[in-house]
Amino acid sequence: MLPAQIAPFVVARIGLTQARRLALTAARFDAGEALRLGLVHFSEAAGAALQRRLDETLAQIRRCAPAPPRGPRRCCWPVGRSPWGGCWTMPPNSSPRR
């Protein structure tokens, strides 16, 4: 089942044909398939591995504290939402700010 509210985001994430297949078949899938489709970034099998992944991720986030870097957020957010498209190319008439 693919709720209409999230359909555009699912299609953008996994592609039209995969989204259509999942919606039409109401297919169930496991974490490995979700990883393959790009719906999740990581898949851990056990509680200890999940905790380790969480600790690693939180440590990476804390290295950016107290404020996360703005550059990646500014240049990557518009990808797929603007005509210039590229993540590592600044849009026309813009400049990075600190």
C-alpha atoms as an extended CHARMM CRD file, in Angstrom:
* protein
*
        98  EXT
         1         1  MET       CA              0.0000000000        0.0000000000        0.0000000000  PROA      1               0.0000000000
         2         2  LEU       CA              1.3120000000        3.4230000000       -0.9400000000  PROA      2               0.0000000000
         3         3  PRO       CA             -0.4940000000        6.3280000000        0.7250000000  PROA      3               0.0000000000
         4         4  ALA       CA             -1.0660000000        9.1590000000       -1.7260000000  PROA      4               0.0000000000
         5         5  GLN       CA              0.5150000000       11.7550000000        0.5770000000  PROA      5               0.0000000000
         6         6  ILE       CA              3.9630000000       10.1560000000        0.3810000000  PROA      6               0.0000000000
         7         7  ALA       CA              3.7730000000        8.7930000000       -3.1680000000  PROA      7               0.0000000000
         8         8  PRO       CA              5.7860000000       11.6370000000       -4.7530000000  PROA      8               0.0000000000
         9         9  PHE       CA              8.5790000000       11.1710000000       -2.2030000000  PROA      9               0.0000000000
        10        10  VAL       CA              8.6420000000        7.3930000000       -2.6720000000  PROA      10              0.0000000000
        11        11  VAL       CA              8.7420000000        7.7730000000       -6.4600000000  PROA      11              0.0000000000
        12        12  ALA       CA             11.5530000000       10.3210000000       -6.1910000000  PROA      12              0.0000000000
        13        13  ARG       CA             13.4840000000        8.0040000000       -3.8840000000  PROA      13              0.0000000000
        14        14  ILE       CA             13.1330000000        4.5970000000       -5.5730000000  PROA      14              0.0000000000
        15        15  GLY       CA             11.9090000000        5.4310000000       -9.0590000000  PROA      15              0.0000000000
        16        16  LEU       CA              8.5800000000        5.1880000000      -10.8020000000  PROA      16              0.0000000000
        17        17  THR       CA              8.7260000000        1.5440000000      -11.8450000000  PROA      17              0.0000000000
        18        18  GLN       CA              9.7470000000        0.2470000000       -8.4130000000  PROA      18              0.0000000000
        19        19  ALA       CA              7.1280000000        2.4170000000       -6.6850000000  PROA      19              0.0000000000
        20        20  ARG       CA              4.4980000000        1.2280000000       -9.1380000000  PROA      20              0.0000000000
        21        21  ARG       CA              5.4650000000       -2.4170000000       -8.5780000000  PROA      21              0.0000000000
        22        22  LEU       CA              5.2780000000       -2.0800000000       -4.8020000000  PROA      22              0.0000000000
        23        23  ALA       CA              1.9790000000       -0.1860000000       -4.9020000000  PROA      23              0.0000000000
        24        24  LEU       CA              0.2790000000       -2.5730000000       -7.3250000000  PROA      24              0.0000000000
        25        25  THR       CA              1.4340000000       -5.7760000000       -5.6640000000  PROA      25              0.0000000000
        26        26  ALA       CA              1.2980000000       -4.5780000000       -2.0330000000  PROA      26              0.0000000000
        27        27  ALA       CA              4.6110000000       -6.3940000000       -1.7420000000  PROA      27              0.0000000000
        28        28  ARG       CA              6.1330000000       -6.8710000000        1.6700000000  PROA      28              0.0000000000
        29        29  PHE       CA              9.8780000000       -6.6620000000        1.9240000000  PROA      29              0.0000000000
        30        30  ASP       CA             12.5670000000       -6.9930000000        4.5570000000  PROA      30              0.0000000000
        31        31  ALA       CA             15.2840000000       -4.5950000000        5.6550000000  PROA      31              0.0000000000
        32        32  GLY       CA             17.7160000000       -5.9780000000        3.0720000000  PROA      32              0.0000000000
        33        33  GLU       CA             15.3190000000       -5.1400000000        0.2500000000  PROA      33              0.0000000000
        34        34  ALA       CA             14.6540000000       -1.6980000000        1.7580000000  PROA      34              0.0000000000
        35        35  LEU       CA             18.4110000000       -1.1380000000        1.7400000000  PROA      35              0.0000000000
        36        36  ARG       CA             18.6970000000       -2.3070000000       -1.8770000000  PROA      36              0.0000000000
        37        37  LEU       CA             15.8650000000       -0.0090000000       -2.9310000000  PROA      37              0.0000000000
        38        38  GLY       CA             17.4570000000        2.9580000000       -1.1870000000  PROA      38              0.0000000000
        39        39  LEU       CA             14.6620000000        3.4490000000        1.3430000000  PROA      39              0.0000000000
        40        40  VAL       CA             17.1000000000        3.1150000000        4.2540000000  PROA      40              0.0000000000
        41        41  HSD       CA             20.7890000000        3.9260000000        4.5580000000  PROA      41              0.0000000000
        42        42  PHE       CA             21.7440000000        1.0650000000        6.8650000000  PROA      42              0.0000000000
        43        43  SER       CA             20.3940000000       -2.3000000000        7.9330000000  PROA      43              0.0000000000
        44        44  GLU       CA             21.6620000000       -4.0290000000       11.0680000000  PROA      44              0.0000000000
        45        45  ALA       CA             20.8160000000       -7.6100000000       11.9950000000  PROA      45              0.0000000000
        46        46  ALA       CA             21.1030000000       -7.5910000000       15.7860000000  PROA      46              0.0000000000
        47        47  GLY       CA             20.5720000000       -5.2850000000       18.7380000000  PROA      47              0.0000000000
        48        48  ALA       CA             24.2970000000       -4.8940000000       19.4560000000  PROA      48              0.0000000000
        49        49  ALA       CA             25.0570000000       -3.9920000000       15.8360000000  PROA      49              0.0000000000
        50        50  LEU       CA             22.1920000000       -1.5000000000       15.8310000000  PROA      50              0.0000000000
        51        51  GLN       CA             23.5000000000        0.1200000000       19.0200000000  PROA      51              0.0000000000
        52        52  ARG       CA             27.0170000000        0.2680000000       17.5390000000  PROA      52              0.0000000000
        53        53  ARG       CA             25.6550000000        1.9410000000       14.3760000000  PROA      53              0.0000000000
        54        54  LEU       CA             23.6840000000        4.4290000000       16.4790000000  PROA      54              0.0000000000
        55        55  ASP       CA             26.7420000000        5.2610000000       18.5940000000  PROA      55              0.0000000000
        56        56  GLU       CA             28.8760000000        5.7840000000       15.4650000000  PROA      56              0.0000000000
        57        57  THR       CA             26.2600000000        8.0220000000       13.8630000000  PROA      57              0.0000000000
        58        58  LEU       CA             25.8000000000       10.1010000000       17.0110000000  PROA      58              0.0000000000
        59        59  ALA       CA             29.5940000000       10.4920000000       17.3250000000  PROA      59              0.0000000000
        60        60  GLN       CA             29.7300000000       11.7970000000       13.7450000000  PROA      60              0.0000000000
        61        61  ILE       CA             26.9360000000       14.2720000000       14.4700000000  PROA      61              0.0000000000
        62        62  ARG       CA             28.6310000000       15.4540000000       17.6730000000  PROA      62              0.0000000000
        63        63  ARG       CA             31.8280000000       16.2130000000       15.7410000000  PROA      63              0.0000000000
        64        64  CYS       CA             29.8080000000       18.8940000000       13.9330000000  PROA      64              0.0000000000
        65        65  ALA       CA             28.4540000000       20.3520000000       17.1860000000  PROA      65              0.0000000000
        66        66  PRO       CA             27.4250000000       22.8400000000       18.3290000000  PROA      66              0.0000000000
        67        67  ALA       CA             26.0400000000       23.6810000000       14.8830000000  PROA      67              0.0000000000
        68        68  PRO       CA             25.9920000000       21.4080000000       11.8480000000  PROA      68              0.0000000000
        69        69  PRO       CA             27.7950000000       22.6450000000        8.7330000000  PROA      69              0.0000000000
        70        70  ARG       CA             25.5070000000       24.6580000000        6.4740000000  PROA      70              0.0000000000
        71        71  GLY       CA             27.2890000000       24.0140000000        3.1880000000  PROA      71              0.0000000000
        72        72  PRO       CA             26.0680000000       20.4710000000        2.5280000000  PROA      72              0.0000000000
        73        73  ARG       CA             22.5580000000       21.3490000000        3.6280000000  PROA      73              0.0000000000
        74        74  ARG       CA             22.4320000000       24.4170000000        1.3770000000  PROA      74              0.0000000000
        75        75  CYS       CA             23.8120000000       22.7450000000       -1.7220000000  PROA      75              0.0000000000
        76        76  CYS       CA             22.1570000000       19.3310000000       -1.4140000000  PROA      76              0.0000000000
        77        77  TRP       CA             18.6350000000       20.2890000000       -0.3320000000  PROA      77              0.0000000000
        78        78  PRO       CA             17.6930000000       21.8330000000       -3.7080000000  PROA      78              0.0000000000
        79        79  VAL       CA             18.8300000000       18.7870000000       -5.7210000000  PROA      79              0.0000000000
        80        80  GLY       CA             15.8080000000       17.4780000000       -7.5460000000  PROA      80              0.0000000000
        81        81  ARG       CA             13.8830000000       20.6280000000       -6.6660000000  PROA      81              0.0000000000
        82        82  SER       CA             15.5990000000       23.1760000000       -8.8790000000  PROA      82              0.0000000000
        83        83  PRO       CA             16.6730000000       23.4450000000      -12.5110000000  PROA      83              0.0000000000
        84        84  TRP       CA             20.3850000000       23.6410000000      -11.7070000000  PROA      84              0.0000000000
        85        85  GLY       CA             20.2200000000       20.1770000000      -10.0930000000  PROA      85              0.0000000000
        86        86  GLY       CA             23.8530000000       19.4990000000       -9.1740000000  PROA      86              0.0000000000
        87        87  CYS       CA             24.7450000000       18.9680000000       -5.5330000000  PROA      87              0.0000000000
        88        88  TRP       CA             28.2790000000       20.3020000000       -5.7930000000  PROA      88              0.0000000000
        89        89  THR       CA             27.5200000000       23.1950000000       -8.1070000000  PROA      89              0.0000000000
        90        90  MET       CA             26.1620000000       26.3600000000       -6.5860000000  PROA      90              0.0000000000
        91        91  PRO       CA             23.0230000000       27.7740000000       -8.2110000000  PROA      91              0.0000000000
        92        92  PRO       CA             23.3580000000       30.9430000000      -10.3160000000  PROA      92              0.0000000000
        93        93  ASN       CA             23.5380000000       34.2230000000       -8.3890000000  PROA      93              0.0000000000
        94        94  SER       CA             24.3930000000       32.5820000000       -5.0990000000  PROA      94              0.0000000000
        95        95  SER       CA             27.4090000000       32.3550000000       -2.8880000000  PROA      95              0.0000000000
        96        96  PRO       CA             28.2480000000       30.1310000000        0.0780000000  PROA      96              0.0000000000
        97        97  ARG       CA             27.7840000000       31.7740000000        3.4700000000  PROA      97              0.0000000000
        98        98  ARG       CA             29.4150000000       30.9710000000        6.7420000000  PROA      98              0.0000000000
